[in-house]
Amino acid sequence: MQDAQTHPLTPQDCLVALMIAISASDQNVRTAELVKIETSVNMLPIFADYDTDRIRGMTELVFSLFEQEEGLDALFGLIRDNLPERLFETAYALACDVAAADGTLGEEELRLLEEIRYELDIDRLHAAAIERGARARHLPA
């Protein structure tokens, strides 16, 4: 991956990084979560021009940051620096979808979602609506 200092992350990179982060937050990346990330990148208009080869680099970046003591803060710094505010709710919605994809929300995922809400300054009412939509989309048959 190219150096993030000289080649800043694209907004789409930020969205992918957050989806990977929520999936990895419980140290158990599940197939359903990976499928949700891949489907989101392949189907959503925000990713229409996104080079899917960059997903590997974003995965490496997130895992590298998670190995560092202040890695989550560094990740949020990159997100704040490179994700336009108009996409903050989109980022939260994508994170909720990935978290809900396997049908369970662990303590680590809930904690990271709370941190994302805080860092992206997502209004409580908007967050509740986004979370309810994610739950509704991922209910078992």
Order of alpha helices (4+ residues) and beta strands (2+ residues): alpha-alpha-alpha-alpha-alpha-alpha-alpha
